[in-house]
Amino acid sequence: MKETFTAKTVNEAKELAAARFGVPQEKISFTTLEEPKRGLFGGLKGEAVVEAVYEMSKPELAADYVKRVIKAMSGSEPSVEISDIEGGSLLEIDPSAADVIIGRRGETIDAMQYLASLVANKHDKEYYRLALDCDGFRDRRKAQLEELAKRMAQKAKRTGRTVSLEPMNPYERRIIHSVVTDMEGVTSRSIGDEPYRKVLISSTEKRPYRSDSKDRQDRSRGGRRGNQGRRRDFKARSLDISSSFEKDYRKPKPEDELGSGLYSKIEF
C-alpha cells in the first residue's frame, strides 16, 4: 500500500501514515517528497509531503477493505481485530457496525467475506482463508442451524420422507451435514448449483408395513363388495413429467466436504 501524506512537518506526516496503516513507523518505508522551508525570520513556509509505502499482509488487506466499505455505507469507519484461526485469520468487526454489516440471515456479511477474500488473494495463487464475524453473529447462526438440522432430521425419521432445506452457502451446509452425521437413522446430501445449492435430509430406516390397511378398505366398502363381483386390478402407469432442468438438477454431485473445517475455502 502506498499513499502520500501532507502535514506541517515531516514527523507529523509520518505519524499520519502510521495512524492510517495502523502499524508502527518502523514498519513503513518513507520518502520525503517536499520539506517546509524556513523564512527570513526562522518561520516555516509550505508543508511537508511524505510518500509512505507499507506492505500489508493478506488479513490486513482484507481488514482495510472491510473498513473502507463500511465507512462508505455508514459514514463511520469501524475497528477490525485480526486473530488466527486454523489455516487463516478471523476478522472481528466492531459491534457498532452490526446493523450495517450482518444483513438478513448473514447475507451481507457473507458477501463481504467473499469480496474481502478476493481482495486479499488476488495477487497470490496460494489461497489464504479469511472469515468475518461481528457481534458474535457466527456463533448465534451456528446454534440456529444446528437446532434446525436436528428438528428436520427428526421430521425425516418420523415421516419417512426426504426433507428439503432452503438454499445455503457452503459454510452453513457443512454445519447441517456435521449435525446429521452424528445422528442415527438419517443421512444428508447436497443438490443443485450455487447459489441455490441446498441440503436434503433423508431417513435410512424403513417405514413399518401396515398390513391392516387392506382390511380397513374392505370394511369401508361393506356389503357392496359382494354385489360388485370380481374387480380388475388396475395398476397406474408411472409417468415421468419432470422437465429437462429438473432432471439435470437431480444428477449426482460431490457432497460438501466435512473435513475441511467450517471456515474452509468457498468455491463460487
Summary of the structure (lengths in Angstrom):
residues: 268
radius of gyration: 30.9
end to end distance: 27.4
largest distance: 127.0
contacts: 669
relative contact order: 0.09
helix: 42%
strand: 20%
